Structures are given as C-alpha cells and as structure tokens.
Amino acid sequence: MEAGTPFEQFIDAGLDSFGIEADETERAVMLGVWALWEPGMSLLRDADLDEVGQEMHPDLGAPPA
C-alpha cells in the first residue's frame, strides 16, 4: 500500500522497523482508531500549557482536584 498521509507513513515505518506485516484490514483499524484520537491529540499539541504548574507527587488513584 502506498502511504499517503503522514500517519500512514508513520505506521508503515513503525511496522517495517519491527518487521511486522499488516494487511489492509489491520491498517484500516489503525486508521479508524487514529481518526477517533487525532482531534484530541491535536488540541493537546496546540494547547498553551506554559501557565500550568507541575503537579508534585500526584496520586494517580485519586480524582483530579
């Protein structure tokens, strides 16, 4: 499959580097999952987090304050 989008190129490179062969169905599932996650990932990437302080010793089992 000729990769078109940057995500497809990323997937192809990752699979090739580990020697994993994925068929069209597996690639379609990866693209579908990325379609769900990509909008949120873009928002997180573009968020201005300079004013957010570092959380020291977070309790990952507790809800956010």
N, C-alpha and C positions, 0 to 999 in steps of 0.2 A: 504494500500500500504506500503510495506516495504521500508523505506528510504535507499537510497544507498549513495548518495553524501552528503557532508556537507551541501550544500544548501538545499537539500530535508529534511535533519534532522532539519535545522533551520526553514523551512516552517512548518514542522509537529509540532514542539514545539510551534511556534508562534500561529498557528491555534488552537492547543489544549489549550493553555493558555487563549485564548479568547472564547473557546467553539464554534468555527466555523467549520462547516463541509464543505469540498470542494471535489467535485467529480473529476474524472480523467481529464475531460476537463479543469476545472479551474486550476488544478495543472499543466497541460501541458502549459497553457497560462503563468503561473508564471515562469515555466522553460524556456519558449521561451523568455520572457522579460529579464530574468537574462542572457540568452545566448547573448543577444544584449548588455547589460550593463556591464557584467563581465570583458571583456578585458580592458575597460576604467577604471573601478574601480581598477583593478589590477595595471595598470600603475600609477594611482594616489596614491595607497597604497605604491608602491615601489619607488616613486619619492623622490629625496633628496631635501627637501624644507627648509633646515637649513639656506640657504643664502637668502631666500625670506623674505623681510621685511613685517611687519604688515601694512596693509592699514588702516589708521586712518580716521574715519568718511567717509566711502565710500558712493558715490551717486549711489545707485543701479539702478537708472533710466538712468544713463549716460553710454556710451560705455567705455570700458577699455582704459586707457591712453596708 
